[in-house]
């Protein structure tokens, strides 16, 4: 049987385009680049070194290395030896880090010296680890050996045979509606994702990618495209230095980039203020949170004239499952979004089946097509397809709530609510966990918040419910774009907006929050649970 190990794509790309640049990194002394041959050679050298240290296909390897050649080479080296790779966002918070690491029971920890401090701070999280590896100058191998243009070719390494259903990696959810969960990826899921990204977005070996999310540099490499590592902290995308981010785009003639709306909000405003255009940039993919139409317009204004913005939709457990172009959003759906229709996320991608089912808090044991709701009716979004992960790691309870058995297959419950329109487009209305349950009925966050986000002083808003389900008091909390002189006058203006729309007419309480708590990965998903707790305290303070 053909080896389906996702690591096989690197030697294949290296054999086809050995001297093409595969990775570019900006350093203090200038740009360093590595060809696909050098990247494959580096991963081979590391694979041999890992095996020599007793690490192999039975191991579960926690990898904590910054975006770099080391990250790319180590990830492919670990796949090559057949190990399970565990990738985790260090910015998720100390408590979550310890809990997540303990929950996936790694046997090997490979990390930079700073990451190894976690062992001291949270020893119980590492109780299953038998082998600790420090990544300092790549295990003692010189940078020249691994990365220099005159590097000697490392001895080839036989990629460990894996099937499509064999586990490849564990990635973690953002934790925007609860503790982060480990999601099991198979080699088949990675291959299915590659095919969707390549075919739907037209990514070719002639492209140059600048991925703001480190994992996507692996996709670029696997597709034969050059990846440019941006000069930024990936755990704080909203704090990106726009000048540095666009410098690498301009210098390296980047043609496409994936990042959160938070990044492109900063970058597009900077470019427009400075009169900067990015003429090589043909595709921008934005995901992680709803993408406003005005942000799409700003980004398109700085791209090549025939460039396009795409808004892939999905989750860590299933990505991508639907997509839409910025052109269609601006022309057809954004005007409806502003009036409370929700955010249109597009049509299901090839091979992906999406249904909307009645909202329920308990498990759904067995799938029945009769569950599917008609067009226009809001319900919970469920999905089936080759990019949909089968289970959370060591989390039977969450698996019971998130998966629906369907004979030979299964459906995943995204935890999102939405509906289909007459054109087969899916509309996102918010998270199921964020529904505000009032005596008059359910209120959906994304639909309601769009009404208030139109106010020029509002940067973003969060609808939260105070009190017991079924009798919750709807409270609208806003984060301002700029300081207002008269908060009471602003509240009155927001009240006027609320009264004018039947979706929001029942909202009578408006609060200003200094800075919304958001997820680390995208800096865009709002932690409404935390804001709800804050709102309770504020309302009590004014006697409500």
Secondary structure in CASP SS format (residue, H / E / C, confidence):
PFRMAT SS
TARGET T0000
AUTHOR 0000-0000-0000
METHOD secondary structure of the structure
MODEL  1
X C 1.00
X C 1.00
X C 1.00
X C 1.00
X C 1.00
X C 1.00
X C 1.00
X H 1.00
X H 1.00
X H 1.00
X H 1.00
X H 1.00
X H 1.00
X H 1.00
X H 1.00
X H 1.00
X C 1.00
X C 1.00
X C 1.00
X C 1.00
X E 1.00
X E 1.00
X E 1.00
X E 1.00
X E 1.00
X E 1.00
X E 1.00
X C 1.00
X C 1.00
X E 1.00
X E 1.00
X E 1.00
X E 1.00
X E 1.00
X E 1.00
X H 1.00
X H 1.00
X H 1.00
X H 1.00
X H 1.00
X H 1.00
X H 1.00
X H 1.00
X H 1.00
X H 1.00
X H 1.00
X H 1.00
X H 1.00
X H 1.00
X H 1.00
X H 1.00
X H 1.00
X C 1.00
X C 1.00
X C 1.00
X C 1.00
X C 1.00
X C 1.00
X C 1.00
X E 1.00
X E 1.00
X E 1.00
X E 1.00
X E 1.00
X C 1.00
X C 1.00
X C 1.00
X C 1.00
X H 1.00
X H 1.00
X H 1.00
X H 1.00
X H 1.00
X H 1.00
X H 1.00
X H 1.00
X H 1.00
X H 1.00
X H 1.00
X H 1.00
X C 1.00
X C 1.00
X C 1.00
X E 1.00
X E 1.00
X E 1.00
X E 1.00
X C 1.00
X C 1.00
X H 1.00
X H 1.00
X H 1.00
X C 1.00
X H 1.00
X H 1.00
X H 1.00
X H 1.00
X H 1.00
X H 1.00
X H 1.00
X H 1.00
X H 1.00
X H 1.00
X H 1.00
X C 1.00
X C 1.00
X C 1.00
X E 1.00
X E 1.00
X E 1.00
X E 1.00
X C 1.00
X C 1.00
X C 1.00
X C 1.00
X C 1.00
X H 1.00
X H 1.00
X H 1.00
X H 1.00
X H 1.00
X C 1.00
X H 1.00
X H 1.00
X H 1.00
X H 1.00
X C 1.00
X C 1.00
X C 1.00
X C 1.00
X E 1.00
X E 1.00
X E 1.00
X E 1.00
X C 1.00
X C 1.00
X C 1.00
X C 1.00
X C 1.00
X C 1.00
X C 1.00
X C 1.00
X H 1.00
X H 1.00
X H 1.00
X H 1.00
X H 1.00
X C 1.00
X C 1.00
X C 1.00
X C 1.00
X C 1.00
X C 1.00
X C 1.00
X C 1.00
X C 1.00
X C 1.00
X C 1.00
X C 1.00
X C 1.00
X C 1.00
X C 1.00
X C 1.00
X C 1.00
X C 1.00
X C 1.00
X E 1.00
X E 1.00
X E 1.00
X E 1.00
X E 1.00
X E 1.00
X C 1.00
X C 1.00
X C 1.00
X C 1.00
X C 1.00
X C 1.00
X C 1.00
X C 1.00
X C 1.00
X E 1.00
X E 1.00
X E 1.00
X E 1.00
X E 1.00
X H 1.00
X H 1.00
X H 1.00
X H 1.00
X H 1.00
X H 1.00
X H 1.00
X H 1.00
X H 1.00
X H 1.00
X H 1.00
X H 1.00
X H 1.00
X H 1.00
X H 1.00
X C 1.00
X C 1.00
X C 1.00
X C 1.00
X C 1.00
X C 1.00
X E 1.00
X E 1.00
X C 1.00
X C 1.00
X C 1.00
X C 1.00
X C 1.00
X H 1.00
X H 1.00
X H 1.00
X H 1.00
X H 1.00
X H 1.00
X H 1.00
X H 1.00
X C 1.00
X C 1.00
X C 1.00
X E 1.00
X E 1.00
X E 1.00
X E 1.00
X C 1.00
X C 1.00
X C 1.00
X C 1.00
X C 1.00
X C 1.00
X C 1.00
X H 1.00
X H 1.00
X H 1.00
X C 1.00
X C 1.00
X H 1.00
X H 1.00
X H 1.00
X H 1.00
X H 1.00
X H 1.00
X H 1.00
X H 1.00
X H 1.00
X H 1.00
X H 1.00
X C 1.00
X C 1.00
X C 1.00
X E 1.00
X E 1.00
X E 1.00
X E 1.00
X C 1.00
X H 1.00
X H 1.00
X H 1.00
X H 1.00
X H 1.00
X H 1.00
X H 1.00
X H 1.00
X H 1.00
X H 1.00
X H 1.00
X H 1.00
X H 1.00
X H 1.00
X C 1.00
X C 1.00
X C 1.00
X C 1.00
X C 1.00
X C 1.00
X C 1.00
X C 1.00
X E 1.00
X E 1.00
X E 1.00
X E 1.00
X C 1.00
X C 1.00
X C 1.00
X C 1.00
X C 1.00
X C 1.00
X H 1.00
X H 1.00
X H 1.00
X H 1.00
X H 1.00
X H 1.00
X H 1.00
X H 1.00
X H 1.00
X H 1.00
X C 1.00
X C 1.00
X C 1.00
X C 1.00
X C 1.00
X E 1.00
X E 1.00
X E 1.00
X C 1.00
X C 1.00
X E 1.00
X E 1.00
X E 1.00
X C 1.00
X C 1.00
X E 1.00
X E 1.00
X E 1.00
X E 1.00
X E 1.00
X E 1.00
X C 1.00
X E 1.00
X H 1.00
X H 1.00
X H 1.00
X H 1.00
X H 1.00
X H 1.00
X H 1.00
X H 1.00
X H 1.00
X H 1.00
X H 1.00
X H 1.00
X C 1.00
X C 1.00
X C 1.00
X C 1.00
X C 1.00
X E 1.00
X E 1.00
X E 1.00
X E 1.00
X E 1.00
X E 1.00
X C 1.00
X C 1.00
X C 1.00
X C 1.00
X E 1.00
X E 1.00
X E 1.00
X E 1.00
X E 1.00
X C 1.00
X C 1.00
X C 1.00
X C 1.00
X C 1.00
X C 1.00
X C 1.00
X C 1.00
X E 1.00
X C 1.00
X C 1.00
X H 1.00
X H 1.00
X H 1.00
X E 1.00
X C 1.00
X C 1.00
X C 1.00
X C 1.00
X C 1.00
X C 1.00
X E 1.00
X E 1.00
X E 1.00
X E 1.00
X E 1.00
X E 1.00
X C 1.00
X C 1.00
X C 1.00
X E 1.00
X C 1.00
X C 1.00
X C 1.00
X E 1.00
X C 1.00
X C 1.00
X C 1.00
X H 1.00
X H 1.00
X H 1.00
X H 1.00
X H 1.00
X H 1.00
X H 1.00
X E 1.00
X E 1.00
X E 1.00
X E 1.00
X C 1.00
X C 1.00
X E 1.00
X E 1.00
X E 1.00
X E 1.00
X E 1.00
X E 1.00
X E 1.00
X E 1.00
X E 1.00
X E 1.00
X E 1.00
X E 1.00
X C 1.00
X C 1.00
X C 1.00
X C 1.00
X C 1.00
X E 1.00
X E 1.00
X E 1.00
X E 1.00
X E 1.00
X E 1.00
X H 1.00
X H 1.00
X H 1.00
X C 1.00
X E 1.00
X E 1.00
X E 1.00
X C 1.00
X C 1.00
X E 1.00
X E 1.00
X E 1.00
X C 1.00
X H 1.00
X H 1.00
X H 1.00
X H 1.00
X H 1.00
X H 1.00
X H 1.00
X H 1.00
X C 1.00
X C 1.00
X C 1.00
X C 1.00
X C 1.00
X E 1.00
X E 1.00
X E 1.00
X E 1.00
X E 1.00
X E 1.00
X E 1.00
X E 1.00
X E 1.00
X C 1.00
X C 1.00
X C 1.00
X C 1.00
X C 1.00
X C 1.00
X E 1.00
X E 1.00
X E 1.00
X E 1.00
X E 1.00
X E 1.00
X E 1.00
X E 1.00
X C 1.00
X C 1.00
X C 1.00
X C 1.00
X C 1.00
X C 1.00
X H 1.00
X H 1.00
X H 1.00
X H 1.00
X H 1.00
X H 1.00
X H 1.00
X H 1.00
X H 1.00
X H 1.00
X H 1.00
X H 1.00
X H 1.00
X C 1.00
X C 1.00
X C 1.00
X C 1.00
X C 1.00
X C 1.00
X C 1.00
X C 1.00
X C 1.00
X E 1.00
X E 1.00
X E 1.00
X E 1.00
X C 1.00
X C 1.00
X C 1.00
X C 1.00
X C 1.00
X E 1.00
X C 1.00
X C 1.00
X C 1.00
X C 1.00
X C 1.00
X C 1.00
X C 1.00
X E 1.00
X C 1.00
X H 1.00
X H 1.00
X H 1.00
X H 1.00
X H 1.00
X H 1.00
X H 1.00
X H 1.00
X H 1.00
X H 1.00
X H 1.00
X H 1.00
X H 1.00
X H 1.00
X C 1.00
X C 1.00
X C 1.00
END
